[in-house]
């Protein structure tokens, strides 16, 4: 085992050959590399599987003896300055490595099929492998400088993956927004690192924690400066983990491919900020103001993310705001000192949210068979519905992930979120009320997503499409299933032409009969098109369908994780936080399923506390069913809802509340608009003012001197004409002026 730990330095570099070989192949043998592009998925998955086995072995050893292994090598030695490069293996490192590799493997398997039609297939796998290298290097780093290097590499990978489809302007703008927003936090992180090095003279975690704590406890350092440095360190985590107020980049990051959203923006990269706070918790915990600030930012993010997700139409953006809210729970737990609960929720949420994002990718593929490749339509939940019969496995897996995120037992997130809610009551009743209320909102908007997508009927206005597989119509989606038995068939395409589906209907019409386009079709209320269509393999009919087996495999494995990862448990007793105890805090509780005299479990108190949180989640689910389940129309037909409609004042108030919630959610809480006005427009006005000052003042001084010299030269040119009489005249003129001045002012 000692040899295993000594060889752990190779963990971050195992995936690195894949992007290197892909880049070399595209440079030297582009045609052959592109023809054999599907083979590159195998080495990517294989190398990441090796790291997973390695990480599991390290984690088992951590469970047995709770040891910390740290190896360092001298990097730079110059007088009193010494930088070292190494790696640190403890429970936090091994757990994060397992999380990164397990989710990464499943996402790569999923991506092999998901991205098979994309021209950037090779580029995608090269980027993903390099991201895995950067993330593994981050979690195994033994000092702050090393963390900052891999921190920036992770940010770079996020930038290029968000803008993967760079030909789309919206994707280019999204990756630039993510880059600029993260640079704000990263600059603060760099300043904090430099400040801590100036205070302690070291950046190695063990020495840093010991020296820093001694200086603070002995009052040998300026507490304001120390607080500023630790706050700047926390700023890096705020940006990376999409905490308020640097959260604005995460919803736009959904412009990348869905597997990227599942791996980077739900399970691993956004977790880097939580990991950094957990790693540096021995620094933060000795400064109460910083801990309170972390908890405050966490609870604001919890509430803000949940409220912004209430009325989103885009399925991926709804899940993005959900991720933001759950990351807020983790940050809240860290601010309260609930180290184990925060890291446990990080693990359970990662598997559950990865499952939901991969499920959303399967849903988007089903909708592309109807609506084409436009994200505004294929990701719009308003146009979905009735997919239960067409995608039953996707529906079941998505439901499991939804129940887990809502905190319904026995799914994974219930165990971790319930612990955070219980700890919040001990920390602050106000924070606890907000956290518990948000748990109910989480259940509401998650089941809103589920009901809009899978229940009822498809909200695309095609006749006879009501969830039956015998309906079919034309689509150019590469993901649709072909009806090979179609020879000669008359298709009745009936579309309700509104402003919402006019573009889609005219698209189908142009594809089938480009020479018979009715230019006035927008004015028609209903259009009945009778087409005689000769089916071929190339032009076949499509309908919503289940995803391929490789995609379903990843989703089903994540279902198992979501069902059983909560069994690792967490201890019900909290211990003090220091560097040596960090390894012990993440060890799975062996006493969770049976009584132990040293650590008895109060099951009665546990069930009482969990009943309250489950009741809140159940209430949120009930409200979602009331508003979005088709049974609402049944109640309306039974005149059970007319009582509310007859009361006009109450109906007006309800409409106003609904409009306020919708506007708040659709406008992103007006935070982006505030940044647009205060920062972007303010910076532009300041730039224009500086430009005006530069042109009219700075440039005007030398320009004025030059112009003055020019006019003086032109004037003297006429004075100095070479005539002595003129020189004598001017001399006498100035002499007379001098005499007059002398006589007037003796």
Secondary structure, DSSP 8 states (H G I E B T S, - for coil): -HHHHHTGGGGGGTTHHHHHHHHHHHHH-HHHHHHTGGGHHHHHHHHHHHHHHHHHHHHHHHHHH---EEEEEEEEEETTEEEEEEEEESHHHHHHHHHHHHHHHHHHHHHHHHTTT-TTHHHHHHHHHHHHHHHHHHHTB-BHHHHHHHHHHHHHHHHHHHTSSTTSHHHHHHHHHHHHHHHHHHHHHHHHHHHHHHHHS--BHHHHHHHHHHHHHTT-S-HHHHHHHHHHHHHHHHHHTT-TTS-HHHHHGGGS-HHHHHHTTTTSTTHHHHHHHHHTHHHHTT-HHHHHHHHHHHHHHHHHHHHHTTT--BHHHHHHHHHHHHHHHHHHHHHHT-HHHHHHHHHHHHHHHHHHHHHHHHHHHHHHHHH-S-HHHHTBGGG----TTT-HHHHHHHHHHHHHHHT-TTSHHHHHHHHHHHHHHHH-HHHHHHHHHHHHHHHHHHHHHHHHHHSS---S-BTT-SS-TT--EE---TTS---TT-SEEEEEEEEE--TTTHHHHHHHHHHH-TTS--TTGGG-SEEEEEEEEE--SSS-EE------HHHHHHHHHHHHHHHHGGGG---SS-----TTTHHHHTS--TTSSS--SSS---HHHHHHHHHHHHHHHHHHHHHHHHHHSTHHHHHHHTTSSHHHHH-HHHHHHHHHHHHHHHHHHHTGGGHHHHHIIIIIIHHHHHHHHHHHHIIIIIHHHHHHHHHHHHHHHHHHHHH-SS-HHHHHHHHHHHHHHHHHHHHHT-
